Amino acid sequence: MGADLAVAPRRQRADIRKGRRAGPARPRKFRDDRKAAWLFLAPALAGFALFYAYPTVRGVYYSLTDYSLLGAANFTGVDNYRQLIGDEQFWNALKVTGYYVALNIVSQTVLALGLATLMHRLTRSVALRAMLLVPWLVPNVSVGLLWMWMLDANLGFVNHILNALGVGSTGFLTSPTWAMPTVAGINTWAYTGYTALLLYAGMLQIPQHLYESATLDGAGEWRMFTRITLPLMRPVLALVLVVSLIGSFQIFDTIAVTTKGGPVSSTRVIYFYIYEQAFTNFHMGYASAIAVVLALLLGVLTAVQMRVLRASRSYLA
């Protein structure tokens, strides 16, 4: 009895003193939180199913019909997709959209990288960051109207300054040559600050001692930017480029407010063409087919971007 008391745990020693032999320890029961997790996820899943999954499935179904908003939908198979292959306006809209995407992503990313680098290396002012975010907070329709008035060939403030300088007025939104670069410039002005803040947040994750070591080795700012900042920011930069690509393909409101697809279809992007087919020509089935093709194209381009940029790998991990 004394030997048992010496080696037994405290609870077992108490049982032994009371004359009871301690049985095998019961296994601990861990609380299953899966039901609670599903309960919290249910509102988000319901919203996703109602506002994303159901419209997607319905859109794919409409793309296989001749639905026109004015009558019942009749199943036509892949006729809409066959028509799409020979539609010159569709291919022109895709080409115009690609031109806009190239202009917007290059200008926006370069300017945003410059602003983010300046904030990271020179100042981290909260007021400056708030000012950069202001254009992004303004609705796109308001931005479009604002710049349409400022760039008006007759009464616009910008052309007034150009005339005062002796350059002469320019139809920024009425010229087939200048219309798309102008629209790209408007959206670059609106979104560069937001993109710069995303890149700045990624730069804050880079350890400061790397810059200090590079400075001691005599490296300049450009060398540190190309050898330290850019390589370590690859996942964040990939995210920004993917978001910018998808957002650029979805350009619509600025076009609808300023140029309405003109002049001479020079700004008729794919989203505006879908809108025209659905709500102007009432070819909802055909518009759905274009939307499905656009979604597939964006999926392929996103996958290529993620693979090329190796977004899943980071030197900071």
Phi, psi and omega in degrees: 000316180294322178294321178297318180295330184287324187257346184281151174297169186301313182295321178292325179296323178295320179294322180294320179298326180278000177089013180248141175272130181286131177277183179295145182293138179283140178292142180288140178262120178272137182288131179271112182263009183294323179296317178295322179297314178296327179295319179287330180280343186303314179299318180293319178294321178295318177296320178296316180294322185283319188257350180236302185294310182297313176299326179295312179297318179294322177295319177297321178295315180297330180294345178258014181231177176254033183303134185233011183071349183247355180203185181288153179274126178252131183292127181236006180071228184260023181300321179297323180287326174296317178296327182295325183296323181263011182273107181293326180293325177297313181293325176293319178297322178293321179294316179297320179295318177298321177297315179296316181301317180297314180298313187291314184292317181296309183294318183292317183291318181296312180295319180294320177298318179297314179295317180296320179294319178297317178296322184287322186266336186248312185213148177236043183292130177292323179297320179295318179296322178294321179294323179294333184276344185301312180300326180292332181282341180284133179302145184298327178296318178295320178298316179298315179296319180301310182287331176297320178289320181291331183260009179302136185294334184258315187245000185291146181295321182296314179291331175298317178293318179298321177295321179295329179275356179085010181280324183099152182286153181228135175278081185301319184258001179245357179262130177301334181280320187264346189298308183291316174301327179292316177298318177297321178294322178298314181287331173296318177299322185284327190249352183297319181299317179296316179296322179297322179293323176297315179292324178296320177298323176292324179293329179294342179278349181281128180301134184291334184293339177293319177292321180295320178294319179294324178295319178296330178278359177089014180285140177274179183296317181295319179295319178294325179293317184279332185260339182243303188295304184298313180298321183281346180262012187303314179297319179292318179296323177296317177299315181297318181292322178294314178297319179294321179296311181296316179295325179291322177293340182265014179299126180212306190297320178297319178296315183296329182277320190265305190246339182055038177088347181265188351281143179055043177061019182286344177235019179280088180283173187295322180294320179291326177293321176298317179298317180296317181294324184279315191246354174254312179266352179060034174260070185294322178297317180292319177298323178295322178296319178297319180295321178295316178298320179296318179297318178295319179297317179295323177298318179293315181296322178295316179298319178296316178300314181296325180286315182294318182278354181049057187294337183279354182250142179214139177288345180276347184289000000 
